[in-house]
């Protein structure tokens, strides 16, 4: 199974947003990145889309959800401040549930923790350097017993 780990697309700065950070939407640039992510992943055999409940994360997956006819399921284990172990637990559940591929969308603090947890749980080698800018995607492969490969795709556009 392939797991696509997406950092939410560009959402502008926290300091210029007047509302709750949880409600901060994608910027125009972020909307273009989300469309690019949908284009990139549309043919990947994805059967599940799981996102942090934060608006910017859900919005990052909405163009892909529309193309695939799938819902975006919110899971607090991907919310900003969540642990890498919690996100790894969710990844394990998705892999155990079968399917060809799934997408997780999260934040800049959770993604490196999740990648470290995957690396520690297996002998998978990561493209170096391990980076996670907004709108980027890591693809990790589960062979039924262990994480086996990991590759990076930069933000679209």
MODAQUI-V765279 format. One record per backbone hydrogen bond with DSSP energy under -1.0 kcal/mol. NH is the residue of the N-H (numbers start at 0). CO is the residue of the C=O. E is the energy in kcal/mol with one decimal. If there is no record, write none. Layout:
nh=NH co=CO e=E
nh=NH co=CO e=E
This chain:
nh=1 co=99 e=-2.1
nh=2 co=139 e=-3.2
nh=3 co=101 e=-2.9
nh=4 co=137 e=-3.5
nh=5 co=103 e=-3.4
nh=6 co=135 e=-2.2
nh=7 co=105 e=-2.3
nh=16 co=13 e=-1.4
nh=22 co=19 e=-1.6
nh=23 co=20 e=-1.7
nh=26 co=9 e=-2.0
nh=30 co=26 e=-2.4
nh=31 co=27 e=-2.0
nh=32 co=28 e=-2.3
nh=33 co=29 e=-2.8
nh=34 co=30 e=-2.1
nh=35 co=31 e=-2.0
nh=36 co=32 e=-2.5
nh=37 co=33 e=-2.2
nh=38 co=34 e=-2.2
nh=39 co=35 e=-2.4
nh=40 co=36 e=-2.4
nh=41 co=37 e=-1.5
nh=43 co=40 e=-2.0
nh=46 co=100 e=-3.0
nh=49 co=102 e=-2.8
nh=50 co=72 e=-3.0
nh=51 co=104 e=-1.9
nh=54 co=21 e=-2.5
nh=57 co=53 e=-2.2
nh=58 co=54 e=-3.0
nh=59 co=55 e=-1.1
nh=60 co=56 e=-1.2
nh=61 co=57 e=-1.2
nh=64 co=60 e=-2.7
nh=65 co=61 e=-2.6
nh=66 co=62 e=-1.8
nh=67 co=63 e=-2.3
nh=68 co=64 e=-1.8
nh=69 co=64 e=-1.6
nh=72 co=48 e=-2.9
nh=74 co=50 e=-2.7
nh=77 co=74 e=-1.9
nh=78 co=75 e=-1.3
nh=81 co=78 e=-2.5
nh=86 co=82 e=-2.0
nh=87 co=83 e=-2.5
nh=88 co=84 e=-2.0
nh=89 co=85 e=-1.9
nh=90 co=86 e=-2.4
nh=91 co=87 e=-2.5
nh=92 co=88 e=-2.1
nh=93 co=89 e=-2.2
nh=94 co=90 e=-2.3
nh=95 co=91 e=-2.5
nh=96 co=92 e=-1.5
nh=97 co=94 e=-1.2
nh=101 co=1 e=-1.9
nh=102 co=47 e=-2.0
nh=103 co=3 e=-3.0
nh=104 co=49 e=-1.9
nh=105 co=5 e=-2.4
nh=110 co=106 e=-2.4
nh=113 co=109 e=-2.7
nh=114 co=110 e=-2.8
nh=115 co=111 e=-2.4
nh=116 co=112 e=-2.3
nh=117 co=113 e=-2.5
nh=118 co=114 e=-2.5
nh=119 co=115 e=-2.5
nh=120 co=116 e=-1.7
nh=134 co=6 e=-1.2
nh=135 co=132 e=-2.1
nh=136 co=152 e=-2.6
nh=137 co=4 e=-2.6
nh=138 co=150 e=-3.0
nh=139 co=2 e=-2.6
nh=140 co=148 e=-2.1
nh=141 co=0 e=-3.2
nh=142 co=145 e=-2.4
nh=147 co=140 e=-3.1
nh=150 co=138 e=-2.2
nh=152 co=136 e=-2.7
